[in-house]
Amino acid sequence: MKKLRIVLYTLLMASFIFSAMNFSLSADISLAAFALGLVFCAVCIYVGYVRVVRRGEAAGAPVLRRLCQYLPFVYLIVFVLRRAGRHGTGYAFDVVSVVLWAVLAVCAAAVCWLLNPKRVCRVIPEWKEYEAALTASRQRRSAVKRVLFEALEWIDAFVQAAFTVLLINIFILQLYEIPSESMVPEFLVRDRVAVFKTVSGPRFPLASVGIPRMRGYDRGDIIVFRNPHYSRDRQSEVRNFVSQLVYMLTFTGVNLNTTEDGELKADPLVKRITGVPGEQLMMQDGVLYVRTALDPVFRPVDEDARWAEWNVGGLSGDMLQHVQDVPVPQTEYDDMIALEAERNALVYADARRYADELARRFEAVSGPAEDAASAETELFGANDFLIFNFSSRLNSMTLTLLSSGASAYFRSFMTGWTAAVPEACFGGAYDVSAADEERLVGGNLYDDASFRLNLLIKLAAGTVIVRNAELMRDHVSSSLWNLDAERQKALELLARCYNYLSLHDRRNMPVFPANENGAPSYIPSGEYFMMGDNRFNSLDMRHSYDMRIAPLTAYDAYSVRYYSNMAPQTVPAEDILGTAVLRIFPFSRFGIPGVTGKR
């Protein structure tokens, strides 16, 4: 009895302190925390101290044992309720609460161990007589009572199992169902993935305190993390916890984690780590590049090529039959590759000559430029240069240019880009991928490639405008313009560029983190960058959830514009929930991610 008293007194004292700490003056749900804690504490005192310790009642032992089985779960609910109101709690307060909860959990486990039917006789000598009388009483029960008591036992077992699963899911291991195809072919929709959480520093619900994080992460790790695109206010965190609780207790069967519009939230996310602290990243033409302070030259990340899936349509038949969406059909993929090659092969010297030729041809129709100042006239708005409007507005833009006599404006539009190109680049053709930073517009592959793509579009648009003007001069009916080979070829190139720009922000990424004052910046310590393997079908840390109109290049005052959602960001380690360790379902794809079942 002495051991039981020590443990029980410690439990009851910690229980009272824990309950008192959760007192709240707010007129909201946090009031329920104090009430629940105090009532449960009072019941434990009555059963444990009054009935078992003072009176030595054997009948109180199984009740006390059952109360201790539920105690960690009840006080976890108290912990959550206290933080579910309008006002939160401080870090120090949370630390003390967590320590007390841990003491309560240990003491409750010790009481359950001491009152185990195999040991309870050592604590309560009268137990054998009580057990015999209880057994006799059970035998005299009617069939209805036996069924009722059996049902209660099953309900009790289920509730305890559910709460145990909850604790396991919070602190040890959790199952997630893959909701999208962002990780094809590693994961398919509705794959069940086991995520190990303990070493990732899981925290108590609605608090910033938990198990200390015991590991860092490497490039290639598949992790589950909180989606930073959603708000983290107290109300949303409470809703998130409730939805996660239901999700856990229904073994991923019910997901209540929805937006105000009723759509399922993409939270948490399952992605692959592609950038680690101390790195600066860039992605161009589907190739991920990285540099560090020790190696300041951007170099391709070879292992990323093994994970990234750009051509889902090229997967094996066995895998492809399980894919619901091929984001880029094979013909479109092939044309994308061809356009990238055409863009990279562009020779600046040839482009300058052709741009000057177009300007002279337009002057031959509209007349020579009046003065250089007329080139500064604002003839067109930003929407006129939006690629999605460009082709349809070229005819009206031609009329505006001709009626305004704006040959100087047109020349500036066609040739103004040359000032941004290093003079060494006009010497002839060269290998863009092998060029040093001094021969790249903007000093990096991404800026140079975007500049080149912008130039391709402008040369094609200029060709259409010039041919429009020449056909109008020659009194050719507009119904016959589409028969003009030069004009039609330029329009076809514009259409191809239009298609490419719809993929641009998923195919490429600017230097990230962006340089500061011309000097490289690097991913901070404790933060990581993630992308999905299915790069064309992954809204990940490269993107925001909002579209904006952005210039294709910052190095041309007359840049083409397009709809962009490029907004790279990192994720702090504390938002990482765990690491995917096992693909459990379907059983045909059972295995360790990255080792079995990928292709």
RARA-V138012 format. One record per residue. N is the residue number from 1. RES is the residue in one small letter. SS is DSSP state (2 for helix, 1 for strand, 0 for the rest). Layout:
# RARA-V138012
n = {N N}
res = {RES RES}
ss = {SS SS}
This chain:
# RARA-V138012
n = {1 2 3 4 5 6 7 8 9 10 11 12 13 14 15 16 17 18 19 20 21 22 23 24 25 26 27 28 29 30 31 32 33 34 35 36 37 38 39 40 41 42 43 44 45 46 47 48 49 50 51 52 53 54 55 56 57 58 59 60 61 62 63 64 65 66 67 68 69 70 71 72 73 74 75 76 77 78 79 80 81 82 83 84 85 86 87 88 89 90 91 92 93 94 95 96 97 98 99 100 101 102 103 104 105 106 107 108 109 110 111 112 113 114 115 116 117 118 119 120 121 122 123 124 125 126 127 128 129 130 131 132 133 134 135 136 137 138 139 140 141 142 143 144 145 146 147 148 149 150 151 152 153 154 155 156 157 158 159 160 161 162 163 164 165 166 167 168 169 170 171 172 173 174 175 176 177 178 179 180 181 182 183 184 185 186 187 188 189 190 191 192 193 194 195 196 197 198 199 200 201 202 203 204 205 206 207 208 209 210 211 212 213 214 215 216 217 218 219 220 221 222 223 224 225 226 227 228 229 230 231 232 233 234 235 236 237 238 239 240 241 242 243 244 245 246 247 248 249 250 251 252 253 254 255 256 257 258 259 260 261 262 263 264 265 266 267 268 269 270 271 272 273 274 275 276 277 278 279 280 281 282 283 284 285 286 287 288 289 290 291 292 293 294 295 296 297 298 299 300 301 302 303 304 305 306 307 308 309 310 311 312 313 314 315 316 317 318 319 320 321 322 323 324 325 326 327 328 329 330 331 332 333 334 335 336 337 338 339 340 341 342 343 344 345 346 347 348 349 350 351 352 353 354 355 356 357 358 359 360 361 362 363 364 365 366 367 368 369 370 371 372 373 374 375 376 377 378 379 380 381 382 383 384 385 386 387 388 389 390 391 392 393 394 395 396 397 398 399 400 401 402 403 404 405 406 407 408 409 410 411 412 413 414 415 416 417 418 419 420 421 422 423 424 425 426 427 428 429 430 431 432 433 434 435 436 437 438 439 440 441 442 443 444 445 446 447 448 449 450 451 452 453 454 455 456 457 458 459 460 461 462 463 464 465 466 467 468 469 470 471 472 473 474 475 476 477 478 479 480 481 482 483 484 485 486 487 488 489 490 491 492 493 494 495 496 497 498 499 500 501 502 503 504 505 506 507 508 509 510 511 512 513 514 515 516 517 518 519 520 521 522 523 524 525 526 527 528 529 530 531 532 533 534 535 536 537 538 539 540 541 542 543 544 545 546 547 548 549 550 551 552 553 554 555 556 557 558 559 560 561 562 563 564 565 566 567 568 569 570 571 572 573 574 575 576 577 578 579 580 581 582 583 584 585 586 587 588 589 590 591 592 593 594 595 596 597 598 599}
res = {m k k l r i v l y t l l m a s f i f s a m n f s l s a d i s l a a f a l g l v f c a v c i y v g y v r v v r r g e a a g a p v l r r l c q y l p f v y l i v f v l r r a g r h g t g y a f d v v s v v l w a v l a v c a a a v c w l l n p k r v c r v i p e w k e y e a a l t a s r q r r s a v k r v l f e a l e w i d a f v q a a f t v l l i n i f i l q l y e i p s e s m v p e f l v r d r v a v f k t v s g p r f p l a s v g i p r m r g y d r g d i i v f r n p h y s r d r q s e v r n f v s q l v y m l t f t g v n l n t t e d g e l k a d p l v k r i t g v p g e q l m m q d g v l y v r t a l d p v f r p v d e d a r w a e w n v g g l s g d m l q h v q d v p v p q t e y d d m i a l e a e r n a l v y a d a r r y a d e l a r r f e a v s g p a e d a a s a e t e l f g a n d f l i f n f s s r l n s m t l t l l s s g a s a y f r s f m t g w t a a v p e a c f g g a y d v s a a d e e r l v g g n l y d d a s f r l n l l i k l a a g t v i v r n a e l m r d h v s s s l w n l d a e r q k a l e l l a r c y n y l s l h d r r n m p v f p a n e n g a p s y i p s g e y f m m g d n r f n s l d m r h s y d m r i a p l t a y d a y s v r y y s n m a p q t v p a e d i l g t a v l r i f p f s r f g i p g v t g k r}
ss = {0 2 2 2 2 2 2 2 2 2 2 2 2 2 2 2 2 2 2 2 2 0 0 0 0 0 0 0 0 0 2 2 2 2 2 2 2 2 2 2 2 2 2 2 2 2 2 2 2 2 2 2 2 2 0 0 0 0 2 2 2 2 2 2 2 2 2 2 2 2 2 2 2 2 2 2 2 2 2 2 2 2 2 0 0 0 0 0 0 0 2 2 2 2 2 2 2 2 2 2 2 2 2 2 2 2 2 2 2 2 2 2 2 2 0 0 0 0 0 2 2 2 2 0 0 0 2 2 2 2 2 2 2 2 2 2 2 2 2 0 0 0 2 2 2 2 2 2 2 2 2 2 2 2 2 2 2 2 2 2 2 2 2 2 2 2 2 2 2 2 2 0 1 1 1 1 1 0 0 0 0 0 0 0 0 0 0 0 0 0 0 1 1 1 1 1 0 2 2 2 0 0 1 0 0 0 0 0 0 1 0 0 0 0 0 0 0 0 0 0 0 1 1 1 1 0 0 0 0 0 0 0 0 2 2 2 2 2 2 2 2 2 2 2 2 2 2 2 2 0 0 0 0 0 0 0 0 1 0 0 0 0 0 1 0 0 0 0 1 1 1 1 1 1 1 0 0 0 1 1 1 1 1 1 0 0 1 1 1 1 1 1 0 0 0 0 0 0 1 1 0 2 2 2 2 2 2 0 1 0 0 2 2 2 0 0 2 2 2 2 0 0 0 0 0 0 0 0 0 2 2 2 2 2 2 2 2 2 2 2 2 2 2 2 0 0 0 2 2 2 2 2 2 2 2 2 2 2 2 2 2 2 2 2 2 2 0 0 0 0 0 2 2 2 2 2 0 0 0 0 0 2 2 2 2 1 2 2 2 2 2 2 2 2 2 2 2 2 2 2 2 2 2 2 0 0 2 2 2 2 2 2 2 2 2 2 2 2 2 2 0 0 2 2 2 2 2 0 0 0 0 2 2 2 0 0 2 2 2 0 2 2 2 0 2 2 2 2 2 2 2 2 2 2 2 2 2 2 2 2 2 2 2 2 2 2 2 2 2 2 2 2 2 0 0 0 0 2 2 2 2 2 2 0 2 2 2 2 2 2 2 2 2 2 2 2 2 2 2 2 2 0 0 2 2 2 2 0 1 1 1 1 0 0 0 1 0 0 1 0 0 0 0 0 0 0 1 1 1 1 1 0 0 1 2 2 2 0 0 0 0 0 1 1 1 1 1 1 1 1 1 0 0 0 0 0 0 0 0 0 1 1 1 1 1 1 0 0 0 0 1 1 2 2 2 1 1 1 1 1 1 1 1 1 1 0 2 2 2 0 1 0 0 0 0 0 0 0 0}
